[in-house]
Amino acid sequence: MLQRPVVSESPAKHLASEAGELPVHFFAPSALEARLRSFKAHFPGVVTYAVKANPADHVISQLWAGGLDGFDVASPDEISLIQRLCPGAAMHYNNPVRSRAEIKFGIEAGVVSWSVDDMGELEKLISCGVPQASEVAVRFKLPVAGGAYNFGAKFGATEDEATALLRRVAEAGFRPAMTFHVGTQCKEPQAFASYIAAAARIAKEAGVTVGRLNVGGGFPAGRDGQPVDLLPFFTAIDKATEAFETRPILVCEPGRGMVADSFAYAVQVKSVRAGRVYLNDGVYGGLAEFPSMVISLHTVVGHMGEARSATRQPMTVFGPTCDSIDQLPGTLELPVDLSEGDWILFRSMGAYLTGMTTRFNGYGDWHTVTVQSLWP
Ligand SMILES: *Cc1c(COP(=O)(O)O)cnc(C)c1O
């Protein structure tokens, strides 16, 4: 396994002796290793990883060295990243909207699976010469809630469209497959089961035998500080797949559920005023997901390890830029004696941080520190 040198025992230990300047992204390779092992041991099928969730070299390399089966890539840049770090890895190009230049790039890179949610996009794949040995997975959507926000708003064919697409995929000589995405941070195993039941209906209606069913991502991170037990998800998925006349091979492509709990993110207090806090990072940087996700779990480490009161009060929190929308939604419960130089440590911050940060107003840089454990 590829290991970066361990530079600290835990985030709390590191921050207690750190005067700081930049935010710190703490990475525990042991936690990522455990999460991958759990997916591989218990998911009833092929385990891949959605690169966009965290494309850091050390994450991709560790997953590959740990025996991951392949990657969900969404752009030529992500394809190049996988070719560089994991030569020979299976690539599933599951962004259903691609330019012709992007399709050609994917063909040359040896992409083995493509998703489609629209007849025009499928005809594009055919006319660009995607090889017939390739798998083409029809992506469909349902009006099912369960994720933190609605993924069906952007991609996915309706059941009727999916039926027609699946027939056309088979007719064109590709290996027919199906896929969906229940929505990120999905807490409901039943959402996966509803989608799988629909996939079986669509395949039956189309009269097509589906070789593989890719159940997508959406597996939740542990927002209460501990990884979520994914066994109920895997069991629901396995059981629902019995609805197919011929059982397809299952594939999953977690992003958040694979990496989020292996990281924590620490930002520092620059200034405290009555009811207001100014941090050294905000929504243009590592806290980019705050406006769209509920991220509340945090601990406070006092400046140079000083103790802080257990009594907390709600405070309005601002980022470092001069833009007034650089503010966290709602309020955070913070110690009444919160002071300049204190650190706020957010848990489960491994997904949708790397690659999402901007350098707006000259901010957005951070350190990565490897830790033996993310706790205490
Ligand atoms: C983003 C994405 C994923 C990963 O989603 P998570 O909610 O992070 O697990 C998986 N598949 C596709 C097609 C995606 O776009």
PDBQT file of the ligand as one rigid body, heavy atoms in Angstrom, charges set to zero:
ROOT
HETATM    1  C1  LIG A 401     -20.702  11.957  -8.537  1.00  0.00    +0.000 C 
HETATM    2  C2  LIG A 401     -21.025  10.622  -9.051  1.00  0.00    +0.000 A 
HETATM    3  C3  LIG A 401     -20.818   9.488  -8.252  1.00  0.00    +0.000 A 
HETATM    4  C4  LIG A 401     -20.403   9.578  -6.800  1.00  0.00    +0.000 C 
HETATM    5  O1  LIG A 401     -21.440  10.083  -6.035  1.00  0.00    +0.000 OA
HETATM    6  P1  LIG A 401     -21.340  10.100  -4.428  1.00  0.00    +0.000 P 
HETATM    7  O2  LIG A 401     -22.652  10.633  -4.003  1.00  0.00    +0.000 OA
HETATM    8  O3  LIG A 401     -20.195  10.959  -4.059  1.00  0.00    +0.000 OA
HETATM    9  O4  LIG A 401     -21.134   8.679  -4.001  1.00  0.00    +0.000 OA
HETATM   10  C5  LIG A 401     -21.075   8.244  -8.814  1.00  0.00    +0.000 A 
HETATM   11  N1  LIG A 401     -21.488   8.137 -10.092  1.00  0.00    +0.000 NA
HETATM   12  C6  LIG A 401     -21.699   9.194 -10.897  1.00  0.00    +0.000 A 
HETATM   13  C7  LIG A 401     -22.145   8.981 -12.292  1.00  0.00    +0.000 C 
HETATM   14  C8  LIG A 401     -21.473  10.472 -10.391  1.00  0.00    +0.000 A 
HETATM   15  O5  LIG A 401     -21.689  11.537 -11.186  1.00  0.00    +0.000 OA
ENDROOT
TORSDOF 0
